[in-house]
Amino acid sequence: MPLLEIATNTAIDDNFDVAKKASKLTADILNKPENYVMVKVQDKQTLIFAGSNKPAAHVQLKSLNLPEDKTADYSASLCSFINTELNIECARIYIEFVNPERHMWGWSGKTF
């Protein structure tokens, strides 16, 4: 049930290509089957960081049982990915990690 959301103020040539690559990365870093991963990519968003509209991104990784001791590793992987794919400096990326309680995440008409 992992969800990766990427919002950026830049234009992306092929959102679906970025989403596909991000889906595989998310499955790999979380060691979860990709068929449970959802990715949302939003480009051309109104996003100001440090008072500037230079390329920036806000990323949210949400997953059940997200291990807190791995978030630094996830941050490094996600920053590297966004830097490579979207040419955004890592210092202009915020990543939010969310570990919802099972009853607060729904799928297929029920909760986990």
Contacts in CASP RR format, 6 or more apart in sequence:
PFRMAT RR
TARGET T0000
AUTHOR 0000-0000-0000
METHOD contacts of the structure
MODEL  1
MPLLEIATNTAIDDNFDVAKKASKLTADILNKPENYVMVKVQDKQTLIFA
GSNKPAAHVQLKSLNLPEDKTADYSASLCSFINTELNIECARIYIEFVNP
ERHMWGWSGKTF
1 36 0 8 1.000
1 38 0 8 1.000
1 63 0 8 1.000
1 64 0 8 1.000
1 105 0 8 1.000
1 107 0 8 1.000
1 112 0 8 1.000
2 26 0 8 1.000
2 27 0 8 1.000
2 30 0 8 1.000
2 32 0 8 1.000
2 36 0 8 1.000
2 37 0 8 1.000
2 38 0 8 1.000
2 61 0 8 1.000
2 62 0 8 1.000
2 63 0 8 1.000
3 37 0 8 1.000
3 38 0 8 1.000
3 39 0 8 1.000
3 40 0 8 1.000
3 60 0 8 1.000
3 61 0 8 1.000
3 62 0 8 1.000
3 63 0 8 1.000
4 22 0 8 1.000
4 23 0 8 1.000
4 26 0 8 1.000
4 37 0 8 1.000
4 38 0 8 1.000
4 39 0 8 1.000
4 40 0 8 1.000
4 59 0 8 1.000
4 60 0 8 1.000
4 61 0 8 1.000
4 62 0 8 1.000
4 78 0 8 1.000
5 39 0 8 1.000
5 40 0 8 1.000
5 41 0 8 1.000
5 42 0 8 1.000
5 59 0 8 1.000
5 60 0 8 1.000
5 62 0 8 1.000
6 18 0 8 1.000
6 22 0 8 1.000
6 39 0 8 1.000
6 40 0 8 1.000
6 41 0 8 1.000
6 42 0 8 1.000
6 57 0 8 1.000
6 58 0 8 1.000
6 59 0 8 1.000
6 82 0 8 1.000
7 42 0 8 1.000
7 45 0 8 1.000
7 47 0 8 1.000
7 57 0 8 1.000
7 58 0 8 1.000
7 59 0 8 1.000
8 42 0 8 1.000
8 43 0 8 1.000
8 44 0 8 1.000
8 45 0 8 1.000
8 47 0 8 1.000
8 55 0 8 1.000
8 56 0 8 1.000
8 57 0 8 1.000
8 58 0 8 1.000
8 82 0 8 1.000
8 86 0 8 1.000
8 88 0 8 1.000
9 44 0 8 1.000
9 45 0 8 1.000
9 46 0 8 1.000
9 47 0 8 1.000
9 48 0 8 1.000
9 53 0 8 1.000
9 55 0 8 1.000
9 56 0 8 1.000
9 57 0 8 1.000
10 43 0 8 1.000
10 44 0 8 1.000
10 55 0 8 1.000
10 57 0 8 1.000
10 86 0 8 1.000
10 87 0 8 1.000
10 88 0 8 1.000
11 43 0 8 1.000
11 44 0 8 1.000
12 18 0 8 1.000
12 41 0 8 1.000
12 43 0 8 1.000
12 86 0 8 1.000
15 41 0 8 1.000
15 43 0 8 1.000
18 41 0 8 1.000
18 85 0 8 1.000
18 86 0 8 1.000
19 39 0 8 1.000
19 40 0 8 1.000
19 41 0 8 1.000
20 39 0 8 1.000
21 81 0 8 1.000
21 85 0 8 1.000
22 39 0 8 1.000
22 41 0 8 1.000
22 81 0 8 1.000
22 85 0 8 1.000
23 34 0 8 1.000
23 37 0 8 1.000
23 38 0 8 1.000
23 39 0 8 1.000
24 34 0 8 1.000
25 77 0 8 1.000
25 78 0 8 1.000
25 81 0 8 1.000
26 32 0 8 1.000
26 34 0 8 1.000
26 37 0 8 1.000
26 39 0 8 1.000
26 61 0 8 1.000
27 33 0 8 1.000
27 34 0 8 1.000
27 36 0 8 1.000
27 37 0 8 1.000
29 73 0 8 1.000
29 74 0 8 1.000
29 77 0 8 1.000
29 78 0 8 1.000
30 37 0 8 1.000
30 63 0 8 1.000
30 66 0 8 1.000
30 74 0 8 1.000
32 63 0 8 1.000
47 53 0 8 1.000
47 56 0 8 1.000
47 57 0 8 1.000
47 58 0 8 1.000
48 56 0 8 1.000
49 56 0 8 1.000
49 92 0 8 1.000
49 94 0 8 1.000
50 92 0 8 1.000
54 92 0 8 1.000
55 86 0 8 1.000
55 87 0 8 1.000
55 88 0 8 1.000
55 89 0 8 1.000
55 92 0 8 1.000
56 88 0 8 1.000
56 92 0 8 1.000
56 93 0 8 1.000
57 82 0 8 1.000
57 86 0 8 1.000
57 88 0 8 1.000
57 92 0 8 1.000
57 93 0 8 1.000
57 94 0 8 1.000
58 93 0 8 1.000
58 94 0 8 1.000
58 96 0 8 1.000
59 78 0 8 1.000
59 82 0 8 1.000
59 93 0 8 1.000
59 94 0 8 1.000
59 95 0 8 1.000
59 96 0 8 1.000
60 95 0 8 1.000
60 96 0 8 1.000
60 97 0 8 1.000
60 98 0 8 1.000
61 74 0 8 1.000
61 78 0 8 1.000
61 95 0 8 1.000
61 96 0 8 1.000
61 97 0 8 1.000
61 98 0 8 1.000
62 97 0 8 1.000
62 98 0 8 1.000
62 99 0 8 1.000
62 100 0 8 1.000
63 98 0 8 1.000
63 99 0 8 1.000
64 99 0 8 1.000
64 100 0 8 1.000
64 102 0 8 1.000
64 105 0 8 1.000
64 112 0 8 1.000
65 99 0 8 1.000
66 97 0 8 1.000
66 98 0 8 1.000
66 99 0 8 1.000
68 97 0 8 1.000
68 99 0 8 1.000
71 97 0 8 1.000
74 95 0 8 1.000
74 97 0 8 1.000
75 95 0 8 1.000
78 93 0 8 1.000
78 95 0 8 1.000
79 90 0 8 1.000
79 93 0 8 1.000
79 95 0 8 1.000
80 90 0 8 1.000
82 88 0 8 1.000
82 90 0 8 1.000
82 93 0 8 1.000
83 89 0 8 1.000
83 90 0 8 1.000
83 93 0 8 1.000
102 111 0 8 1.000
102 112 0 8 1.000
103 111 0 8 1.000
103 112 0 8 1.000
104 111 0 8 1.000
105 111 0 8 1.000
105 112 0 8 1.000
106 112 0 8 1.000
END
